[in-house]
Amino acid sequence: MISTLLVANRGEIACRIFRTCAELGVRTVAVHSDADENALHARVADSAVRLPGATPADTYLRGDLVVKAAVSAGADAVHPGYGFLSENADFARAVLDAGLVWIGPPPEAIEAMASKTRAKELMGIAPLGEVTESDLPVLVKAAAGGGGRGMRVVRRLDELAAALEGARAEAASAFGDGEVFVEPYLEHGRHVEVQILADAHGTVWPLGTRDCSLQRRHQKVIEEAPAPGLPDELTEELYAQAVRAARAVSYVGAGTVEFLVADGRAHFLEMNTRLQVEHPVTEAVFGVDLVAEQIRVAEGHALPAEAPSARGHAVEARLYAEDPARDWAPQTGTLHRLAVPGVRLDTGYTDGDDIGVHYDAMLAKAVAHAPTRAEALRGLAHALERATLHGPTTNRDLLVRSLRHEEFTTARMDTGFYDRHLSELTAPAPDPHAPLAAALADAHGRSRFGGWRNLSSQPQTKRYLMADEEHEVHYRHTRDGLTADGVQVVRADAGLVVLDVDGVRRRFEVSVYGDRVHVNGTALTALPRFPDPKAQLAPGSLLAPMPGTVVRIAEGLTEGDSVESGQPLMWLEAMKMQHQITAPVTGTLSELRAAVGQQVEPGSLLAVVQAPL
């Protein structure tokens, strides 16, 4: 029996595994980088071991340090979570060689399936060799890992070399393996996968299908189980292929076999030899704890001959600290408040935690389960709409609109969903009364006795930035109370404002963090009365859209060079993804402030491109 388990991972998945361990009576050990010293997973474990450094390459990708931590902490088992070293056969061997239990498949199975190129060969599929015009579009893909990292769609041959280089760099940074390959890119397909669970006694369970078609940058955003609308014969074919893949490598543990379903056919993509991010929807539908089953299988227990029966429908949405309207730019800062009522919430953060630049931008996974798909979608959308998310910009509004979009509710979505609908899903729709509520709460908070003065006053003005637009609101103290832009003020406290809008009373909960104000689900920035003239930037200024590290500057680029609009100038790496920074206009590079290795904050001046006069 396992008594102490180390999780070779961080954040949400580490916390989720620790929760099951607590229920099983297994002690837990966390590992943490210096950047994660105060992270939730390091705080909730029974003990924690420091991995010196901040970047994944120096910490969570150092298998030797992780094994040493397990031994020194007295652990007798290691769970890899997902990402990082979870599909690294050498790491699995190192764990076993140290006399520890490996919560995962045999290293030989990982070697056979964790590399997508070898997995395809095993399934009888050959990757593309030399790419020609007739092969386009193609997908450049990392051989190791997942999560959309190291992937590029190529539609023109002259883009292939840059896509290969970028994918290699991103894959090496995220997984410690820069191998990539090229395969045909099938557009307008659905991403469907089968969860499997196998023991060491020959039993393999296919635990239903999942649909993960809503993706951004090839990374899943919304997942559900079962995959809706699949014909029975196609579902049985998916099950058969998944079980065949597992048996072909004598698989043991939890894994996922992924397919692209197009034109009624299933095309094998890969097998992930680990637990998936989206595993909670399968747990909800089948009533199992997959982490607990992983541990039991690793202890040598046999699975029952028959898998449990499915019940109802489950859907999961990934909450990211990112701005979908700005090319999914990751966001950093303090997460002041996180609460999503009425659903399962898996997270690696708690109120007051900092969101840094080194790791994935996912804050949490919200999961709803109901008797029918329509009820599950409605419940999750409602919970997210009512969620309290105070801190950096998130994708919450995008998730709510996606869950209610007619193409998704009728199960007609495919992997191109966001390519088609992103602009409408990210169109600003702020509450027009939020600035007034913020101003009234602010005025109450600054009043001398915590209430309104019993005399008339001059009209007061307050300015806020909301959805990139400036809003000016006006209110006035009178002997009869407040008048405010023609709206009746029923109540105004520092944290709660009630307005009568056309005969309907509306409540506005107001929270203030410096100049950042959250009014219900709307975020605003309080603006000073008089703008700072020093804040003016030169035309053509290129600002960092996100926090990150400058990892590359275009070869030979120097001040004084002529550049074309859209020409790549430099690359930022943030939260394990690389982001290309391009010239905003055609002109002359008059200033180049950035340097390779430089850490930049959002709004930092990177360069100035001066357009011809």
C-alpha positions as CSV (number, residue, x, y, z in Angstrom):
1,M,0.0,0.0,0.0
2,I,1.2,3.5,-0.9
3,S,1.6,5.7,2.2
4,T,3.3,8.9,0.9
5,L,2.9,10.2,-2.6
6,L,4.9,13.0,-4.3
7,V,3.2,14.9,-7.1
8,A,5.8,15.9,-9.8
9,N,3.7,18.9,-10.8
10,R,2.2,22.1,-9.7
11,G,-1.0,24.2,-9.5
12,E,-4.5,22.8,-10.1
13,I,-3.6,19.2,-10.9
14,A,-1.3,18.9,-7.9
15,C,-4.1,20.2,-5.6
16,R,-6.6,17.9,-7.3
17,I,-4.4,14.8,-6.7
18,F,-3.8,15.9,-3.1
19,R,-7.6,16.0,-2.5
20,T,-8.0,12.3,-3.5
21,C,-4.9,11.4,-1.4
22,A,-6.5,13.0,1.7
23,E,-9.6,10.9,1.1
24,L,-7.5,7.7,0.8
25,G,-5.4,8.5,3.8
26,V,-2.2,8.9,1.8
27,R,0.3,11.6,2.9
28,T,1.4,14.1,0.2
29,V,4.6,15.8,-0.8
30,A,4.7,18.8,-3.1
31,V,7.6,20.2,-5.1
32,H,7.8,23.9,-5.9
33,S,10.0,26.3,-7.8
34,D,11.0,29.6,-6.2
35,A,8.2,31.3,-8.1
36,D,5.8,28.8,-6.5
37,E,7.1,29.1,-3.0
38,N,3.7,30.4,-1.7
39,A,1.5,28.6,-4.3
40,L,-1.5,26.8,-3.1
41,H,-0.2,23.3,-4.0
42,A,2.9,23.9,-1.8
43,R,0.7,25.1,1.0
44,V,-1.9,22.3,1.1
45,A,0.5,19.3,0.8
46,D,1.7,17.6,4.0
47,S,5.3,18.6,3.1
48,A,7.0,20.4,0.3
49,V,10.5,20.4,-1.3
50,R,12.0,23.3,-3.1
51,L,13.3,23.1,-6.6
52,P,15.8,26.0,-7.0
53,G,15.0,28.3,-9.9
54,A,11.9,29.6,-11.6
55,T,11.7,28.4,-15.2
56,P,10.3,24.9,-16.0
57,A,13.6,23.9,-17.4
58,D,15.3,24.6,-14.1
59,T,12.6,23.0,-11.9
60,Y,9.7,20.9,-12.9
61,L,11.5,19.5,-15.9
62,R,14.5,18.4,-13.8
63,G,13.6,14.7,-13.3
64,D,16.8,14.2,-11.2
65,L,15.8,16.8,-8.7
66,V,12.2,15.5,-8.5
67,V,13.3,12.0,-7.8
68,K,15.8,13.3,-5.2
69,A,13.0,15.2,-3.6
70,A,10.8,12.1,-3.4
71,V,13.5,10.1,-1.7
72,S,14.5,12.8,0.7
73,A,10.8,13.4,1.7
74,G,10.2,9.7,2.4
75,A,7.7,9.3,-0.4
76,D,7.1,5.8,-1.8
77,A,5.3,6.8,-4.9
78,V,5.3,9.5,-7.6
79,H,2.3,10.9,-9.6
80,P,3.3,13.0,-12.6
81,G,0.1,14.8,-13.1
82,Y,-0.1,16.2,-16.7
83,G,2.4,18.2,-18.7
84,F,6.0,18.6,-17.6
85,L,7.5,15.1,-17.2
86,S,4.2,13.1,-17.3
87,E,5.0,11.5,-20.6
88,N,8.8,11.2,-20.2
89,A,9.8,7.5,-20.2
90,D,13.3,8.3,-18.8
91,F,11.7,10.0,-15.8
92,A,9.4,7.0,-15.2
93,R,12.4,4.7,-15.3
94,A,14.3,7.0,-12.8
95,V,11.3,6.8,-10.4
96,L,11.2,3.0,-10.6
97,D,15.0,2.7,-10.4
98,A,14.8,4.7,-7.1
99,G,12.6,2.0,-5.7
100,L,9.4,4.1,-5.9
101,V,6.0,3.3,-7.3
102,W,5.2,5.1,-10.6
103,I,1.6,6.2,-10.9
104,G,1.4,5.7,-14.6
105,P,1.9,3.3,-17.5
106,P,5.1,1.3,-18.0
107,P,8.0,3.3,-19.4
108,E,7.9,1.1,-22.5
109,A,4.2,2.1,-23.2
110,I,5.2,5.8,-22.7
111,E,8.0,5.4,-25.3
112,A,5.6,3.7,-27.7
113,M,2.8,6.2,-27.4
114,A,4.0,9.5,-25.8
115,S,5.9,10.3,-29.0
116,K,3.2,11.1,-31.5
117,T,5.4,10.0,-34.4
118,R,6.0,6.6,-32.9
119,A,2.3,6.3,-31.9
120,K,1.2,6.9,-35.5
121,E,3.7,4.3,-36.8
122,L,2.3,1.8,-34.3
123,M,-1.2,2.6,-35.6
124,G,0.0,2.2,-39.2
125,I,0.0,6.0,-40.0
126,A,3.0,7.6,-41.6
127,P,3.8,11.3,-41.1
128,L,4.4,13.6,-44.1
129,G,7.8,13.6,-45.5
130,E,8.8,16.5,-47.8
131,V,5.9,19.0,-47.8
132,T,4.6,20.2,-51.2
133,E,2.0,22.7,-52.3
134,S,-0.6,20.0,-52.7
135,D,-0.2,18.9,-49.1
136,L,-1.3,22.3,-47.7
137,P,-2.6,23.1,-45.2
138,V,-0.4,21.1,-42.8
139,L,0.1,21.1,-39.0
140,V,3.5,21.3,-37.4
141,K,3.2,19.4,-34.1
142,A,5.5,18.7,-31.2
143,A,6.2,14.9,-30.9
144,A,6.0,15.1,-27.1
145,G,3.7,16.8,-24.7
146,G,0.3,18.4,-25.4
147,G,-1.8,21.4,-24.4
148,G,-1.4,23.0,-27.8
149,R,2.2,23.9,-27.3
150,G,4.6,23.4,-30.2
151,M,1.8,23.5,-32.8
152,R,1.5,25.7,-35.9
153,V,-0.9,25.6,-38.8
154,V,0.9,26.3,-42.1
155,R,-1.1,27.4,-45.2
156,R,1.8,28.6,-47.3
157,L,5.1,26.9,-48.1
158,D,7.1,30.0,-47.3
159,E,5.7,29.9,-43.8
160,L,6.9,26.3,-43.1
161,A,10.5,27.1,-42.0
162,A,9.5,29.7,-39.5
163,A,6.7,27.4,-38.1
164,L,9.1,24.6,-37.6
165,E,11.6,26.8,-35.8
166,G,8.9,28.3,-33.6
167,A,7.3,25.0,-32.8
168,R,10.7,23.4,-31.9
169,A,11.5,26.3,-29.5
170,E,8.2,26.2,-27.8
171,A,8.2,22.4,-27.4
172,A,11.7,22.4,-26.0
173,S,10.7,25.1,-23.5
174,A,7.6,23.3,-22.4
175,F,8.6,19.6,-22.5
176,G,12.3,19.5,-22.7
177,D,12.0,17.9,-26.2
178,G,12.2,19.9,-29.4
179,E,11.2,17.1,-31.8
180,V,8.4,18.1,-34.2
181,F,6.7,16.5,-37.2
182,V,4.3,17.5,-39.9
183,E,0.9,16.0,-40.7
184,P,-2.1,17.0,-42.8
185,Y,-4.4,19.6,-41.2
186,L,-8.0,18.5,-41.3
187,E,-10.2,21.5,-41.1
188,H,-13.8,21.6,-39.7
189,G,-13.4,18.3,-37.8
190,R,-14.4,17.5,-34.3
191,H,-11.9,16.7,-31.6
192,V,-13.2,13.5,-29.9
193,E,-11.3,11.3,-27.5
194,V,-11.8,8.1,-25.5
195,Q,-10.8,7.8,-21.8
196,I,-9.3,4.4,-21.0
197,L,-8.4,2.8,-17.7
198,A,-6.4,-0.4,-17.7
199,D,-5.0,-2.7,-14.9
200,A,-2.0,-5.1,-14.9
201,H,-4.3,-8.1,-15.1
202,G,-5.6,-7.6,-18.7
203,T,-8.7,-5.5,-18.2
204,V,-9.1,-2.3,-20.3
205,W,-12.1,0.0,-19.7
206,P,-13.2,2.4,-22.4
207,L,-14.8,5.1,-20.2
208,G,-16.8,6.9,-22.8
209,T,-16.1,9.7,-25.2
210,R,-15.4,13.4,-24.7
211,D,-15.8,16.2,-27.2
212,C,-13.0,18.9,-27.0
213,S,-13.7,20.8,-30.2
214,L,-13.7,24.3,-28.7
215,Q,-10.1,25.2,-28.8
216,R,-7.8,28.2,-29.0
217,R,-4.3,27.8,-30.3
218,H,-5.0,24.0,-30.4
219,Q,-5.5,24.1,-26.6
220,K,-8.9,22.9,-25.3
221,V,-11.2,25.5,-23.8
222,I,-14.6,23.7,-23.3
223,E,-14.9,19.9,-23.0
224,E,-17.9,17.6,-22.5
225,A,-18.8,14.0,-22.0
226,P,-20.2,12.1,-23.8
227,A,-19.4,13.6,-27.2
228,P,-22.9,14.6,-28.5
229,G,-24.5,13.4,-31.6
230,L,-22.1,10.5,-32.6
231,P,-23.7,7.5,-34.3
232,D,-23.6,4.3,-32.2
233,E,-21.4,2.5,-34.8
234,L,-18.8,5.4,-34.8
235,T,-18.7,5.3,-31.0
236,E,-18.1,1.6,-31.0
237,E,-15.3,2.1,-33.6
238,L,-13.7,4.7,-31.4
239,Y,-13.9,2.4,-28.4
240,A,-12.4,-0.5,-30.4
241,Q,-9.5,1.6,-31.7
242,A,-8.8,3.0,-28.2
243,V,-8.7,-0.5,-26.6
244,R,-6.6,-1.8,-29.5
245,A,-4.1,1.0,-28.9
246,A,-3.9,0.2,-25.2
247,R,-3.5,-3.5,-25.6
248,A,-0.8,-2.9,-28.3
249,V,1.5,-1.5,-25.7
250,S,0.4,-3.5,-22.7
251,Y,-1.0,-0.2,-21.2
252,V,-1.6,0.1,-17.5
253,G,-3.3,3.1,-15.8
254,A,-5.3,6.1,-17.1
255,G,-4.8,7.3,-20.7
256,T,-6.6,9.0,-23.5
257,V,-6.8,8.2,-27.2
258,E,-7.6,11.2,-29.3
259,F,-9.2,11.4,-32.7
260,L,-10.4,13.9,-35.3
261,V,-13.8,13.1,-36.5
262,A,-14.5,14.4,-40.0
263,D,-17.0,13.3,-42.7
264,G,-18.2,10.6,-40.4
265,R,-14.8,9.0,-40.0
266,A,-12.4,8.8,-37.1
267,H,-8.8,9.8,-37.7
268,F,-6.3,8.7,-35.1
269,L,-4.3,11.7,-33.6
270,E,-2.4,10.5,-30.6
271,M,-2.5,8.7,-27.3
272,N,-1.8,10.7,-24.2
273,T,-0.2,8.4,-21.6
274,R,-1.3,10.3,-18.6
275,L,-4.4,11.9,-16.9
276,Q,-6.0,14.6,-19.0
277,V,-6.9,18.1,-17.9
278,E,-10.5,17.3,-18.8
279,H,-10.8,14.1,-16.8
280,P,-13.5,15.6,-14.4
281,V,-16.2,15.3,-17.0
282,T,-15.6,11.6,-17.3
283,E,-15.6,11.3,-13.5
284,A,-18.9,13.1,-13.2
285,V,-20.6,10.9,-15.9
286,F,-19.3,7.5,-14.7
287,G,-19.2,8.3,-11.0
288,V,-15.5,7.4,-10.6
289,D,-12.4,9.0,-9.1
290,L,-9.8,8.5,-11.8
291,V,-6.9,9.5,-9.5
292,A,-8.1,7.0,-6.9
293,E,-8.3,4.3,-9.6
294,Q,-4.8,5.2,-10.8
295,I,-3.4,4.7,-7.3
296,R,-5.3,1.4,-6.8
297,V,-4.0,0.1,-10.2
298,A,-0.5,1.1,-9.2
299,E,-0.9,-0.9,-6.0
300,G,-1.7,-3.9,-8.1
301,H,-5.5,-4.1,-7.6
302,A,-7.6,-5.5,-10.5
303,L,-10.4,-3.5,-12.1
304,P,-13.9,-5.1,-12.1
305,A,-14.5,-6.9,-15.4
306,E,-17.2,-4.4,-16.5
307,A,-16.8,-0.6,-16.5
308,P,-19.4,1.4,-14.6
309,S,-22.4,2.8,-16.5
310,A,-22.7,6.3,-17.7
311,R,-25.2,8.7,-16.2
312,G,-26.2,12.1,-17.5
313,H,-24.0,14.7,-19.2
314,A,-21.0,16.8,-18.0
315,V,-19.3,19.9,-19.3
316,E,-16.1,21.6,-18.3
317,A,-14.9,25.2,-19.0
318,R,-11.3,26.3,-18.4
319,L,-11.0,29.7,-16.8
320,Y,-7.8,31.4,-18.1
321,A,-6.1,34.7,-17.0
322,E,-6.1,35.9,-20.6
323,D,-7.7,38.4,-22.9
324,P,-9.4,36.6,-25.9
325,A,-10.0,40.0,-27.6
326,R,-6.2,40.7,-27.7
327,D,-5.0,37.5,-29.4
328,W,-5.5,35.5,-26.1
329,A,-2.8,37.5,-24.4
330,P,-2.0,36.1,-21.0
331,Q,-2.6,38.3,-17.9
332,T,-0.7,38.5,-14.6
333,G,-1.4,40.2,-11.3
334,T,-3.2,39.4,-8.0
335,L,-6.2,37.2,-8.0
336,H,-8.2,39.0,-5.3
337,R,-11.3,36.8,-5.4
338,L,-12.3,33.6,-7.1
339,A,-15.7,32.0,-6.5
340,V,-17.9,30.0,-8.9
341,P,-21.1,28.8,-7.1
342,G,-23.0,25.6,-7.7
343,V,-20.4,23.6,-9.7
344,R,-17.2,21.6,-9.1
345,L,-14.2,23.9,-9.2
346,D,-10.7,22.5,-9.6
347,T,-8.1,25.3,-9.0
348,G,-4.5,25.9,-8.0
349,Y,-5.3,29.4,-6.7
350,T,-7.0,31.0,-3.7
351,D,-7.9,34.6,-2.9
352,G,-4.9,36.8,-2.8
353,D,-2.6,34.6,-4.8
354,D,-0.3,36.1,-7.5
355,I,-0.6,35.0,-11.1
356,G,3.0,35.0,-12.6
357,V,4.6,34.7,-16.0
358,H,6.3,31.3,-15.8
359,Y,3.5,28.8,-16.1
360,D,0.1,28.1,-17.7
361,A,-2.5,30.8,-17.6
362,M,-5.3,28.5,-16.4
363,L,-6.9,29.6,-13.1
364,A,-9.5,26.9,-12.7
365,K,-11.8,24.3,-14.3
366,A,-15.5,24.7,-13.7
367,V,-17.5,21.5,-14.2
368,A,-21.3,21.0,-14.3
369,H,-23.2,17.7,-14.4
370,A,-26.9,17.3,-15.1
371,P,-29.3,14.6,-16.5
372,T,-29.2,16.2,-20.0
373,R,-26.7,18.1,-22.1
374,A,-29.0,21.2,-22.3
375,E,-29.3,21.3,-18.5
376,A,-25.5,20.9,-18.0
377,L,-24.8,23.8,-20.5
378,R,-27.3,26.0,-18.9
379,G,-26.1,25.3,-15.4
380,L,-22.5,26.0,-16.2
381,A,-23.2,29.2,-18.1
382,H,-25.3,30.5,-15.2
383,A,-22.6,29.6,-12.7
384,L,-19.9,31.3,-14.7
385,E,-22.1,34.4,-15.2
386,R,-22.6,34.7,-11.5
387,A,-18.9,33.9,-10.6
388,T,-16.8,36.4,-8.6
389,L,-13.6,37.0,-10.5
390,H,-11.6,39.9,-9.2
391,G,-8.2,40.4,-10.6
392,P,-6.6,40.2,-14.1
393,T,-8.7,39.9,-17.2
394,T,-10.1,36.4,-17.8
395,N,-12.0,34.6,-20.5
396,R,-15.1,34.2,-18.4
397,D,-17.4,36.2,-20.7
398,L,-16.2,34.2,-23.7
399,L,-17.0,31.0,-21.9
400,V,-20.5,32.1,-21.1
401,R,-21.2,33.2,-24.6
402,S,-19.7,30.0,-26.1
403,L,-21.9,27.8,-23.9
404,R,-25.0,29.7,-25.1
405,H,-24.0,30.0,-28.8
406,E,-26.5,28.3,-31.1
407,E,-23.8,26.4,-33.0
408,F,-22.6,24.9,-29.7
409,T,-26.0,24.2,-28.1
410,T,-27.1,22.3,-31.2
411,A,-23.8,20.3,-31.3
412,R,-22.7,21.6,-34.7
413,M,-19.3,22.9,-33.5
414,D,-15.9,21.9,-34.8
415,T,-12.3,22.9,-34.1
416,G,-12.7,26.1,-36.2
417,F,-15.4,27.5,-33.9
418,Y,-13.3,30.3,-32.5
419,D,-11.8,31.1,-35.9
420,R,-15.4,31.8,-37.1
421,H,-17.0,33.4,-34.1
422,L,-14.3,35.1,-32.0
423,S,-15.2,38.6,-32.9
424,E,-18.8,38.3,-31.9
425,L,-17.9,36.3,-28.8
426,T,-15.5,39.0,-27.6
427,A,-17.6,42.1,-28.6
428,P,-17.7,44.4,-25.6
429,A,-21.0,44.3,-23.7
430,P,-20.3,46.0,-20.4
431,D,-23.1,47.1,-18.0
432,P,-23.8,50.7,-18.8
433,H,-24.7,51.5,-15.2
434,A,-21.5,50.0,-13.8
435,P,-19.5,53.3,-13.9
436,L,-22.3,55.2,-12.0
437,A,-22.4,52.4,-9.4
438,A,-18.6,52.6,-8.9
439,A,-18.7,56.4,-8.6
440,L,-21.5,56.3,-6.0
441,A,-19.7,53.7,-3.9
442,D,-16.5,55.7,-4.1
443,A,-18.3,58.9,-3.0
444,H,-19.8,57.1,-0.1
445,G,-16.5,55.6,0.9
446,R,-14.9,59.1,0.9
447,S,-17.7,60.8,2.8
448,R,-16.7,62.2,6.2
449,F,-19.1,60.3,8.4
450,G,-19.7,57.3,6.2
451,G,-22.9,58.8,4.9
452,W,-24.2,61.6,2.7
453,R,-23.9,65.2,3.8
454,N,-27.4,66.7,4.5
455,L,-27.0,69.6,2.0
456,S,-26.9,70.3,-1.6
457,S,-23.6,70.2,-3.4
458,Q,-22.2,71.0,-6.8
459,P,-22.4,68.3,-9.5
460,Q,-19.6,65.7,-9.1
461,T,-17.8,64.0,-12.0
462,K,-16.0,60.7,-12.1
463,R,-14.2,59.1,-15.0
464,Y,-13.7,55.4,-15.6
465,L,-12.1,53.2,-18.3
466,M,-14.5,50.4,-19.3
467,A,-14.0,48.1,-22.3
468,D,-11.3,50.4,-23.6
469,E,-13.7,53.3,-23.6
470,E,-13.7,56.3,-21.3
471,H,-17.0,56.9,-19.4
472,E,-17.8,60.0,-17.5
473,V,-20.6,59.9,-14.9
474,H,-22.2,62.7,-12.9
475,Y,-24.0,62.8,-9.6
476,R,-25.1,65.3,-7.1
477,H,-26.0,65.5,-3.4
478,T,-29.3,67.1,-2.6
479,R,-31.4,67.6,0.5
480,D,-33.6,64.9,-0.8
481,G,-30.8,62.5,-1.4
482,L,-28.9,61.8,-4.6
483,T,-29.6,62.4,-8.2
484,A,-27.4,60.6,-10.7
485,D,-27.6,60.8,-14.5
486,G,-31.4,60.5,-14.3
487,V,-31.4,57.3,-12.4
488,Q,-33.0,57.0,-9.0
489,V,-30.5,56.0,-6.3
490,V,-32.2,53.7,-3.8
491,R,-29.0,52.9,-1.7
492,A,-25.4,53.7,-2.0
493,D,-22.8,52.1,0.3
494,A,-19.1,51.5,-0.2
495,G,-19.8,47.9,-1.2
496,L,-23.3,48.0,-2.5
497,V,-25.3,50.3,-4.7
498,V,-29.0,49.8,-5.6
499,L,-30.4,51.8,-8.5
500,D,-34.0,52.0,-9.8
501,V,-33.6,51.7,-13.6
502,D,-37.0,52.1,-15.4
503,G,-38.9,50.8,-12.4
504,V,-36.6,47.8,-11.9
505,R,-34.3,47.7,-8.8
506,R,-30.8,46.5,-9.6
507,R,-28.1,45.6,-7.1
508,F,-24.5,46.4,-7.9
509,E,-21.8,44.8,-5.6
510,V,-18.7,47.0,-5.7
511,S,-15.1,45.9,-4.9
512,V,-12.1,48.2,-5.1
513,Y,-8.5,47.2,-5.4
514,G,-6.4,50.4,-6.0
515,D,-7.6,52.0,-9.2
516,R,-9.2,48.7,-10.3
517,V,-12.9,48.4,-9.6
518,H,-15.2,45.4,-10.1
519,V,-18.9,46.0,-10.3
520,N,-20.8,42.7,-10.4
521,G,-19.1,41.1,-13.5
522,T,-17.7,44.3,-15.0
523,A,-14.2,45.5,-14.5
524,L,-13.3,49.3,-14.6
525,T,-10.3,51.4,-14.1
526,A,-10.7,54.7,-12.2
527,L,-9.1,57.5,-14.1
528,P,-7.4,60.6,-12.6
529,R,-9.2,63.9,-12.9
530,F,-6.4,65.3,-15.0
531,P,-4.5,63.1,-17.5
532,D,-0.7,62.9,-17.0
533,P,0.9,64.7,-20.0
534,K,4.0,62.5,-19.6
535,A,2.0,59.4,-20.4
536,Q,1.8,60.4,-24.1
537,L,3.7,57.9,-26.4
538,A,5.3,58.6,-29.7
539,P,3.3,57.4,-32.8
540,G,4.3,53.9,-33.8
541,S,5.3,52.9,-30.3
542,L,5.2,49.1,-29.9
543,L,4.2,48.1,-26.4
544,A,4.4,44.7,-24.7
545,P,0.9,43.2,-24.9
546,M,1.6,40.9,-21.9
547,P,4.2,40.2,-19.3
548,G,7.0,37.9,-20.4
549,T,10.5,37.3,-21.5
550,V,12.1,38.5,-24.8
551,V,13.4,35.2,-26.2
552,R,14.3,36.3,-29.7
553,I,14.9,39.3,-31.8
554,A,14.8,39.1,-35.6
555,E,18.2,38.3,-37.0
556,G,20.2,41.4,-37.8
557,L,17.5,43.8,-36.6
558,T,19.0,47.2,-35.6
559,E,17.8,50.7,-35.1
560,G,17.5,52.6,-38.4
561,D,16.3,49.5,-40.4
562,S,13.4,49.8,-42.7
563,V,10.6,47.4,-41.7
564,E,7.3,46.4,-43.3
565,S,3.9,46.4,-41.6
566,G,3.4,42.9,-40.1
567,Q,7.1,42.0,-40.2
568,P,8.1,39.9,-37.2
569,L,10.5,41.9,-35.0
570,M,10.7,39.9,-31.8
571,W,9.2,37.0,-29.8
572,L,8.0,37.1,-26.2
573,E,7.5,33.9,-24.1
574,A,4.8,34.0,-21.5
575,M,3.2,31.2,-19.7
576,K,4.9,28.6,-21.8
577,M,3.7,30.0,-25.1
578,Q,5.6,32.1,-27.6
579,H,4.0,35.3,-29.0
580,Q,5.2,37.1,-32.1
581,I,5.5,40.9,-32.0
582,T,5.2,42.5,-35.5
583,A,5.8,46.0,-36.9
584,P,2.6,48.0,-36.5
585,V,3.3,50.1,-39.7
586,T,5.7,50.3,-42.6
587,G,8.5,52.6,-41.8
588,T,11.8,53.0,-39.9
589,L,12.8,51.3,-36.7
590,S,13.8,54.4,-34.8
591,E,14.1,52.8,-31.4
592,L,14.8,49.2,-30.2
593,R,14.5,49.0,-26.5
594,A,14.1,45.3,-26.1
595,A,16.9,42.8,-25.6
596,V,17.0,39.0,-25.5
597,G,16.5,37.7,-22.0
598,Q,14.8,40.9,-20.8
599,Q,11.7,40.6,-18.6
600,V,8.9,43.0,-19.6
601,E,5.7,44.1,-18.1
602,P,2.5,44.9,-20.0
603,G,2.8,48.3,-21.6
604,S,6.6,48.3,-21.6
605,L,8.0,50.1,-24.6
606,L,9.7,47.5,-26.9
607,A,10.4,49.5,-30.0
608,V,9.2,52.5,-32.1
609,V,8.5,52.3,-35.8
610,Q,8.3,55.7,-37.4
611,A,6.1,55.9,-40.4
612,P,7.2,58.1,-43.4
613,L,6.0,61.7,-43.1
